[in-house]
């Protein structure tokens, strides 16, 4: 029966049930490619991670169809800072695109939100584009948004403007211009905001919590004890903060709850329910839980 379940998951493009701790890599090798994205009147390059037949650049996509996620980088941060986390998502059966746009000193948050939605539109189009590596590999009805800091705030703006989005889960989401707090009030799909209680750059009290309070249910605010703003990135640069836990610990916690959230709310994997809404989520000693289903 287990073998049949795994085979069915591969055929349908649904991630196989995770191990007890989904901070460990998932069942798929991870491929990646840099692509020129043109969709919805937007044009930019993007790094894309995907479940593959073998690990590496330009390898073939694994058999099946997979949900797609657009991930927004933080202010002045390259997409390489999120390679570990987005590749981790790909290992669980998600195709993740990271637009490289709006990387300068004066980014437009509304344009970045439009780019995140254009990334999703592009994924949907690729599913039926002859010759595309993603032809026949995108679950076009399952689209997610994510991001860190500025990109997290932009993911809220994007969700408010895109009825095709299935769910949102972001990291240390920052207030934006136009306001992510205001936009959150019109986002009806499930949203998880992940915060660090030692964040001094986008503190939860003035950034994630107002977005959470504005957002109607279903919603969660998961706060990592000892977590810091730059702890959501693979490494730190200038003007970064620090926390009371290591980066490795924070990234492992982050990847676990992101995978479980997207498995349940995006891929429709009901086996992840307990990790998202059940007792383990409420009693996690490392992550404070607030949520309304």
N, C-alpha and C positions, 0 to 999 in steps of 0.2 A: 504493500500500500504506500509506503514512504517513497519507493522508487517511482510509482505512478504519479504521486503528488509532485515530485520534483520534475518529472517529465512534463506534466501538464503546465507547471509554472513556466518552464522554459518555452513551451509552445505559445502560451498566452502572453509572454513577456511580463509576468508578475514575479517580483522577487521571491525567492524561496524563503521559507521561514528562517529567521535569524537565529543565531546561537543565543545563549542566555545573555551575553553581553555583545550587543551589536556595535560596540566601539572597535571590535575586531573586524578585519576586512571581510567583505561579503563574498559570495560564491563566484562572481564573474571576474576574469582578468579585465584590466582597464586599458582602453585605447584612448588616444587623443589626437586632435587635429586642429590646426588654425584655419579658420574659414572666413571668407568675405560674406557678410550678411547684408542682404538688400531685401527689405520688406517694409510694407506700410509707410513708404516714403522715407525710410531711414536707411543709412548705409554705414557700416562699421566693420571692423574685424572682431573676431571672437575666438577664444580658446574653448574647445568643446571636449568634454570627457564623456565616455560612453562605455557600456558593457560590451566586451569584445571577445573574439575567439582566442586572442593572444594579447598579452600586454605589449604596449609600445605605440609609437607614432604611426598613424595611418593604417593600423590593422583593421581587419574586417569586423563589422558589428556582429554581435552574437545573434543567434536565431531568436526570433520573436519580436513583439512590439513592446515598447517601453515608454512610460510617462516621461515628460520633458519638463525641465526646470530652467528658468533664467535666474542667474545669480549676479547681483550688483556689487562691485568692489567699493571699498571705502575711499574717502577723500585722499587724493594723492597716492593711492596704493595701486600697485600693479596687480593684475589678476593672478600672477604667480604666487602671491601671498596666500592664496586660497586653494592652491593646487591639492594639498593634502586632504582637505575636507571635501572638495567637489569630486575628486577622484574616488574618495571613500563612498560617496553617494552613488557614483557610477558602478562601483563594485556590487551594489545591491540592486542594480537593474534600473537606474535612472540615467537619462541623457541630460547632461548639464552644460549650458552655454553661459560663458562669461564675456559680455561685451567689454571691449577695451576703451570705449568712448568715455567722454567727460572726465579725463584724467588730469586736467590742468588746474591752475590756481583759481579759476572762476567758473566752476562747473554749473551747468543748468540742471537743477533737480528735476524739473518737468521734462526736459529733453532726455535725461537719463531714464526716467520712468517710461517714456515712449520707446526708448531703445530696448528696455527689458521686454516690453510687450511685442516689439518688432522681432526680438529673438524668438519668442514663442510662436508668432505668426510664421516666421521662417521655418521653424521646426515642423509645423503642421504642413506647410507647402512641400517640404522635402520628402514627406512620406509618400507623395504621389509624383515626385519629380524623377523622370527617367534618368538613370545614370547616377543619381545621388547615392552616396554611401548609406544614407538614412532612408532610402526608399523602402517602404514596407516595414519600417522599424519603429515608428512613432505611434503611440496611443494618443490619437489626436483629441480625444475627449478628456484627457488627464494632463492638465497643465499647471505647474506650480511656480511660485516666485520665492526668491530668497535673496539674501545679501547681508552685508556688514556695514554698520555705521551709516554713512550717506547712502550706500546701496540698500541698506535695510529700510531706511525711510523712503527711498525711491520705490522699493517693492510695495509699500503700502499705497503710494500714489498710483502705481501701475495697476494694482488690484482694484482700486476704486474706479478705474477707467476701462476695465476689461472684463466683461461678463463671462468670458470663456475660461477664466482662471478658476481652478478647483480648490486651491488652498495656498496659504502663505506661511512660511516659517523663516524668521530672520534673526540676526545676531547683533546685539547692541544697536538696534535701530535708532538713528538720530532724527530729531525734528528737522524738517526741510522747509524750503520756500518754493512753491506753496506748501501749506502745512500738512504733514503726515497725520497729525492729531485730528485735524478737521476731516481729512480724507478717510480716516479709519471709521468714522461714524457711518459711512455708506458702504463699507465692506461687509458683506453678509456671509462669505465663505469662512470656514475655520481658519483661525490665525494663531500661531504661537510666536511669542516674542521671547527670545532668550537673552538674559542679561547677566552681568557680573556685578556682585555687590561692592567690589572695590574699583569699579570703573570711574575714573576721574575725567574722562574726555566726553563721554555721553552718559552721565550718571542716570541710573534707573529712575530716580525720583523726578527728574526734569525731562526725560526723554521717553523711555519705554513705558513707564507707568501712565503718563497722560495718553499715549496711544492706546494702551490696554483699556483704560477707563472709557475712552471714546468709542471703542469698538464694541458692537453688539455681539452677544454670544452666537456661535461657539468661539471661545477664545481661551488662551492660556498665557500666563507670564511665568516663565521658569527662570529662577535666579540662581546662578552658580555661586555657592559660598566661596569667597576668596578669589572669584574670577575678576579679570581686568579687561579693559577695552582691547588692548593689543594682544591679549591672550587668545583671541579668536582668529589670529593670523598665524601663519607658519613661522614667522620670525618678526622681530621688532625693528623699527627704524628710529629716526630722530623724533623727539618729543613724545615718546611712548610712555605709558604708565606701567605699573606693576601691581601684582596682587600677592596674596598669601599662599597661593598654590602654584605649582609649576605650570608652564605652558603645556607640557605634555599631558598633565592631568586634565587641564581645562579643555584641550582639544579632544581628548578621549571622551569626556563627558558630553561635549558639544556634538560630536559625531554620533554618539549613541542616541541622543534624544532627537536629533534631526532625522536620522535613518528611521527610527521608530515612528515619528510623526508622519513622514512621507510614505512609509509603508502602509500605514493605516489610512490616512486621509487622502493620499494621492493614488497609490496603487490598489487600494481596496483590500489590503491584507488584514483580515479580521483577527489573525493571530497576534497582532501587535496591540490589540486594544488595552490589555492590562498595563503595558508599559507606557501607554499614552494617557489613559484616563483612570486606570484601576489603582489598586492599593500600592503597587510598587512605585507608581508616579507620585502618589501622595506622601509616601514615607521615605523617599530617597534622602539619605542623610547629607548628601552633597549638593542637592538642588532643591531650593525652596519652591513649592508648588502653589500657584493660584490659578484657578480655572473655573469656567462656567460652560458646561456642555450645551 
